[in-house]
Amino acid sequence: MRHSEFWQLAEEVFGPEYARSLASDIVLSRLGGRTPVQGLDAGIPPRDVWEALCDAQDVPPERRWIDTREANRRHRR
């Protein structure tokens, strides 16, 4: 997973505005007491950051791995 895919998933699952706010504000013990943004900046793989964020927010498994290509096509219409 790339950083861009992390952000696409976050925006699709949490909404564009809330995703950025959440990723900047929520501190996750699985990321060593970092926010998702800090975790990404520290070099933690985006997939690990994504899974930690989803676990903390109780995102169901079926919502975690949306096809970002399909989401991009929907938003372009």
Residue pairs with C-beta under 8 A, 6 or more apart in sequence:
1 45
1 46
1 47
1 50
2 46
3 40
3 46
5 46
5 68
6 40
6 46
6 47
6 49
6 50
7 19
8 68
8 71
8 72
9 50
9 64
9 65
9 66
9 68
10 19
10 20
10 22
10 23
10 36
10 50
10 53
11 19
12 66
12 68
12 71
13 19
13 54
13 59
13 63
13 64
13 66
14 22
14 57
22 36
22 53
22 57
23 35
23 36
23 37
23 53
24 35
24 36
24 37
25 35
26 35
26 36
26 53
26 56
26 57
27 33
27 34
27 35
28 34
28 35
28 36
28 39
28 52
28 53
28 56
30 48
30 52
30 55
30 56
31 38
31 39
31 44
31 48
31 49
31 52
32 39
32 42
34 42
34 44
36 49
36 52
36 53
39 48
39 49
39 52
40 46
40 49
50 64
51 64
53 59
54 64
